[in-house]
């Protein structure tokens, strides 16, 4: 009976170790896939950020204005911006409220 319990304990430990090892391997594989996806997304994000910073700089916008629009673009005062709301089937024009006001 004693030999049977020792053999049973050893087999149980071997099976338990194999189960833990497989679980750890699956978890490591999932972590690797997630890290690879993050690396790809970070690369895309850096490219989009660079493109946005490059295209939205004031100098670039002025250059594009002169290059493509000539005199078609006109500067407006930011305080002249209004919002149009539809309430009860009527159009209402309100002064735009800025966050820091």
N, C-alpha and C positions, 0 to 999 in steps of 0.2 A: 504494500500500500504506500509505503514511504517512497519507493522508487517511482511509482505511478504519479504521485503528486510532484516529485521533482521533475520528471519528464514533462508532465502537463504544464508546470510553471515555466520551464525552458521554452516549450513550444508557444505558450501564450506570450512570453516576452519577445520571441522572434516575430510572431505575427503582429504584435503591437508595434514593434520597431518598424516593420515593413509598412504598416498603415501610416504611422507618423512620417516616415520618410517619403512616402508617396504624396501625402497631404502637403508636406513642406515643398516638394518638387513642383506640385501644381501651383502653390502660392507663389513660389519664385518665378515660375513661367508667367503668371498673371502680372506680377510686378514688373517683369522685363517688358512685356507688351505695353503696359501703361506708360512706362518710362520712354519707350520708343515713340509712342503716340505723342507724349508731351514734348519730346525733342523735336518732332516734326511740326507740331503746332507752334512751339516757340520760334522755330525758324520762320514759319509763315508770318507770325506776329511781328517779328523783327523786320521782315521785308515790308509788310504793310505799314508799320510805324515809320520806317525810313521813307517810304513813298509818300505817306501823309505829311511828314515833316518837310520833305523836299518840295512837294507841290503846294503846300498851304503857307509857306513862308511869304512874308509881305513882298519881298523882292521878286520872288517867282510869280506871284499873282500880278504884280505890276508889269513884269516882263510879258506874261501871257496876254494881259490886257492890250498892251501896245502891239504885240505880235498878231493877235487874232481879231481883236474887237475895234481897234483904232479909237474912234470917238463914240462908240455905241454905249459904253458904260458911263454912268453918271453917279457921282457920289451923293448920298443922301445923309441928312442928319439922323442920327439914331433916335432922337427924341420925336421924330415925325412918324415913327412906326405905330400902326394901329392894329387892333384885332377885330375881326368880323365874327360875330356870334349869331347863330340862328336860335331865337327863342320865340315860341308860340307862332311859328311860321312868319316871323318878322326878322329882318336883318338889323342888328345893332352893332354900331361901330364904337369901340371903346379904345381909350388910350392904353397902350401896352405898358404893363407894370414890370419893371425890372426887379431882380432879386434884391439888390442892395438899396432899394428905395424904401 
